[in-house]
Amino acid sequence: MFEKIDGLRADFEQKLKAASDARELENIRIEFLGKKGSVTDLLKGMKDLSVEEKKSFGQQVNDLKNEIGDAIAEKSACLAKAQLEREINSAPDIDLTAPAVLDRGSYHPITLVQRECEQVFRSMGFAVEDYSEIVTDYECFEALNIPKHHPARDMQDTYYLTNGQLLKSHTSAAQNAIYKKYRQALIEEGKPIKAVFPGRCFRNEATDACHENTFFQMEGVMVDKNINISNLIFFMKTMLSGVFKRDVKVRLRPGFFPFVEPGFELDISCLICGGDGCPSCKHSGWLELCPCGMIHPEVLKAGGIDPEEYTGFAFGLGLTRLAMMKYGIKDIRDLNSGNLKSLSQFTQDC
Ligand SMILES: [Zn+2]
């Protein structure tokens, strides 16, 4: 009987040594310690032993039981550790400090067009300026030869703040500040004022496929001695062919804007319908892109520049319109809709 204990121990040690995974280990545990296991069987033979022998035998079987239990637990921990090491060693190299990979966004069509325009104007020596969206009545109107109660204000109804300031209805609102910023260099050093200033503009008006209450413009001015309309046409054509990467048909029509004299409307042939007429161009084949003209003497005076000595041109390019033309966007309202499904069609990765 007693030798059976040693035999079982030897058998167990051999099998334990050979076990290579958790499943095999569990089978060994059942084989030895299970309800019908070898150790349990040993106890069944106890009835033939004397009382003294029973005591000693029971003690030894119990020790064996504990030994087997401990050995299995120890081997189990060893196997788990080895398994973890294998997984770590076989895992692909992962840099846990690398930033998370997120879905990349894309630029808005207007941003893309704005950047292209900025690039073209920069290449022609224009400075790119920024200006606030909240301006004073003086900046938006009076400095631009639009005194209070002037009927031209009717075309530019905008949103007023309780303190009398307003959301700029056109990027021209920055003109006065630009002249004041650069006039010293113009007068003392003879450096022409050449600047573009893109920005968000606001109008209080009903929206439809080609009107929005929020839109983007890019104003540009050039002031120097002997500046004339041919300079204006040259710069506008260069900019448009830069943006559209091809020659674009334009036309100048006389237009009235109080801050230019003479004033023009620069129209661009509708690129959506090719000039045949569609809702975006109000079936005319032409899109009003850019009011422009020679800067009114009163506007130069307000900016501290002598109109007898200097002349200049100004234009207010419709960036929103330009984006619609470039990407064939039929409804202006799509641009402010925040609808990524719609906008992402026209954009590119950042
Ligand atoms: Zn059209």
Boltz pocket constraint, residues with backbone or C-beta under 6 A from the ligand:
constraints:
  - pocket:
      binder: B
      contacts: [[A, 270], [A, 271], [A, 272], [A, 273], [A, 274], [A, 275], [A, 276], [A, 277], [A, 278], [A, 279], [A, 280], [A, 281], [A, 282], [A, 283], [A, 285], [A, 286]]
      max_distance: 6.0
